[in-house]
Amino acid sequence: MGNLDGKVALITGGARGQGRSHAVTLAGAGADIVVCDIAEPIGSVPYALSSAADLAETVAQVEKVGRRCVAVPADVRVQAELDAVVGRAVAELGHVDILLANAGIASYGPIAEMSGAQWQDMIDVNLTGVFNSFRAVVPHMIERRSGRIVATSSIVARMGATNSGHYAAAKWGVLGLVKSLALEVKQFGITVNAVLPSGVNTPMLDNPAMYAVFRPDLENPTRDDVKEMFDDNSAIEGLLDPVEVSNAILFLVSDAGRHLSGEAITMSGGMSAGMT
């Protein structure tokens, strides 16, 4: 599925987790890859973010399947940094055919107690970061009269989220951006879609801060206290493997998905069955 020979894909948040999976999956279909990631901490995020070593590992895994990979440290909150990533992609690989606006963070707390910094970091990364990614790439795609864009939203773009209202707000916003951009660029041969996964087995979930969300009945829960959630993905409602999301994205960015734009592809293990 999805012959991407000759294509170049730019992936934000590509150092690990879903981003790395997307990079390796698209490379396996023939694409050369550009990945960027902040590769440093953000103050309100209660778990370790990616590192320069993580970016290097993504490069190694892409090169292992025989494709080129350019890795650039960049903060999606800063438009100039994303513009520079696109400039480097064009300089080194010639063009950008695919954008995966994937970078994201998580943090937790009730709305009434949430700090201003916690809210702002979430909106700046998970919503403004998508907007900045679009603005960096879309002029290039318009000039070339083609492109495929996929943004990572979430199942919570269909609902509220206890102790994660800022996350839900950002992901609802991503969906609005996707549908709006799809209308604006359809005449240029550019498709814009969103994927809305439920829980994905990545470091964003597999960390002590999230263990406490899953097990509020325990004072200091460990991974052993939530082991079943991360180690048993046999049930349909279990955590998604990142490659399952990657395969859906591969369909959207390939010729097979050329008639899909403005869509929100929900991957929820049946959760969406109870939603309108």
DRENMILO-909548 format. One record per residue (C-alpha): x negated, y negated, z. Coordinates in steps of 0.5 Angstrom, whole numbers, plus 500, padded with zeros to 3 digits. Layout:
<nodes>
XYZ;...
</nodes>
This chain:
<nodes>
500500500;498493499;492492494;489486496;482487491;480480490;484476495;481472501;485472508;483467514;486470520;486466527;485469533;481474530;476476535;480482538;487485539;492484533;487479530;482484529;486490527;489485522;482484519;480491519;487493516;487488510;479489509;481496508;486494502;481490499;481483502;475479504;476476511;475470514;476470522;476464527;477464535;476460540;471465544;471461550;476460556;482456557;483453564;490455565;490462562;489467567;485473564;478473560;479470553;475473547;467472546;462471541;460478542;468480540;467476534;461479532;464486533;470484528;465482523;462489524;468493523;470489517;463490514;464498516;470498511;465495505;468488505;465481507;467478513;465470515;466469523;467462525;468459532;474454532;479452537;486452533;488446537;483442533;485440526;478438524;476445526;481449522;479444516;472446517;474453517;478453511;472449508;467454509;472460507;472456500;465455500;463462501;468466498;471461493;478461496;484463501;489467499;492469505;493466512;495470518;496464524;495469529;492466535;495466541;495466549;499468555;500465562;506466567;510462572;517460573;519453569;520449576;513451578;509451572;504445572;503440566;497443564;500450563;505448559;501444555;496449553;501454551;504449546;498447544;495454542;501458540;505452537;501446535;495451533;500454528;502448525;494446525;493452521;498451516;496444515;489446514;491452508;497449505;494444501;489449498;494454496;499449493;493447489;492454487;500455486;500461490;499464497;501468503;502466510;504470516;505467523;505471529;511469533;514474538;521478540;522472545;523468539;530471540;531470547;529467554;523470558;523470565;516467568;514465561;519460559;513456555;511462551;518463549;519455547;513456543;515462539;522459538;518453535;513458531;520461527;522454526;516452523;516458518;522457516;521450514;515451511;518457507;523452504;517446502;512451499;517456495;516452488;508453489;509461489;507461496;511465501;511464509;514469514;513471521;512477525;516478532;513484535;515486542;509488547;503490543;497494547;492488547;488485552;493479552;497485556;492489559;489485564;490484572;495478571;500482567;499488571;502483577;508481572;509488571;509490578;511484583;513489588;505490589;500485592;494487588;496492582;491495578;491498571;493505575;499502577;501501570;498506567;504509563;505503560;499503556;497510555;503513553;506510547;510516544;517513546;520508541;521503546;513503548;508498547;506497539;499499537;496493534;496497527;503497527;504490526;498490521;501494517;508490517;503484515;500488510;507489506;508482507;502479504;502484498;505484492;511489495;513483499;513478494;520476494;520476502;520468505;522465511;524472514;523474521;520481521;522484528;518490531;522491538;522498539;530497539;530491543;533487537;539492537;542488543;541481539;545478534;
</nodes>
